[in-house]
Amino acid sequence: MSLGTINTILNTAPIVIQGATRLIKLIRDQGSENKPEEEIPETIEGIKEEVARLHQRLDTNDESNVEQIKLIEELARQNESLATQLKSTITHLNRITILAIIAILISIICLAVIIN
């Protein structure tokens, strides 16, 4: 692994961890909001209050969903960046391996010439 790849991983790791932590917290918070349903309201005002409460919960869920989507998109961008950097590192490693093999072959040929 090249120094650039290691730096990229070390620099983005805290951001990935923060994003994952926030996503887990949002999911847990969303799960804790699911309280047992109250009894069916008996009056029209009670029904209106219940409908208003349900609208508020839906709005909160929508906001939570949007936040989760943003976090997932950010994590996907970071993963893409890491994958690109890893691909570059593998390419460099393959080039170095080829050069090492060529150097070994040249050294074996030189030894063969010296010995003969």
C-alpha positions in Angstrom: 0.0 0.0 0.0 1.4 3.4 -0.9 1.7 6.2 1.6 -1.1 8.1 -0.2 -3.5 5.2 0.2 -2.8 4.9 3.8 -3.2 8.6 4.3 -6.5 8.6 2.5 -7.8 5.7 4.6 -6.6 7.3 7.8 -8.1 10.6 6.9 -11.5 9.3 5.8 -11.9 6.6 8.5 -13.2 9.0 11.2 -15.7 10.5 8.8 -16.9 7.0 7.8 -17.2 6.0 11.5 -19.1 9.3 12.3 -21.5 8.7 9.4 -22.2 5.1 10.5 -22.6 6.2 14.1 -25.1 8.9 13.1 -27.0 6.5 10.9 -27.2 3.9 13.7 -28.4 6.6 16.1 -31.1 7.8 13.7 -32.3 4.2 13.3 -32.4 3.7 17.0 -34.1 7.0 17.7 -36.7 6.1 15.0 -37.3 2.8 16.7 -37.7 4.3 20.1 -40.4 6.7 18.8 -42.7 3.7 18.1 -44.6 3.9 21.4 -47.7 1.9 22.1 -50.7 3.4 20.4 -53.1 5.3 22.6 -56.7 4.4 22.7 -59.0 5.5 19.9 -60.2 9.1 20.6 -63.9 9.4 21.4 -64.4 13.0 20.3 -63.9 14.9 17.0 -61.3 17.1 18.8 -59.5 13.9 19.9 -59.5 12.6 16.4 -58.1 15.9 15.1 -55.4 15.9 17.7 -54.5 12.3 16.8 -54.4 13.2 13.0 -52.2 16.2 13.8 -49.9 13.9 15.9 -49.7 11.4 13.1 -48.9 14.1 10.6 -46.1 15.3 12.9 -44.8 11.7 13.2 -44.8 11.4 9.4 -43.0 14.6 9.0 -40.4 13.5 11.5 -40.0 10.2 9.7 -39.6 11.9 6.4 -36.9 14.2 7.8 -35.2 11.1 9.3 -35.4 9.3 6.0 -33.8 12.2 4.2 -31.0 12.4 6.7 -30.4 8.7 6.4 -30.3 8.9 2.6 -27.8 11.8 2.9 -25.6 9.8 5.2 -25.7 6.7 2.9 -24.8 8.8 -0.1 -21.8 10.3 1.8 -20.7 6.8 2.8 -21.0 5.7 -0.8 -18.9 8.6 -2.0 -16.2 7.8 0.6 -16.3 4.1 -0.4 -15.9 5.1 -4.1 -12.9 7.3 -3.2 -11.3 4.5 -1.2 -12.0 2.0 -4.0 -10.4 4.3 -6.6 -7.3 4.8 -4.4 -7.1 1.0 -3.8 -7.2 0.4 -7.5 -4.4 2.9 -8.1 -2.4 1.2 -5.4 -2.9 -2.2 -6.9 -1.8 -0.8 -10.3 1.4 0.6 -8.7 2.0 -2.7 -6.9 1.7 -4.6 -10.2 4.2 -2.3 -11.9 6.7 -2.7 -9.0 6.2 -6.5 -9.2 7.0 -6.5 -12.9 10.1 -4.4 -12.4 11.2 -6.7 -9.6 10.8 -9.8 -11.8 12.7 -8.1 -14.6 15.5 -7.2 -12.2 15.6 -10.8 -10.9 15.8 -12.1 -14.5 18.6 -9.7 -15.4 20.5 -10.6 -12.3 20.2 -14.3 -13.0 21.4 -13.7 -16.6 24.4 -11.7 -15.3 25.3 -14.4 -12.9 25.0 -17.0 -15.6 27.3 -15.0 -17.8 29.8 -14.4 -15.0 29.8 -18.1 -14.0 30.4 -19.3 -17.6 
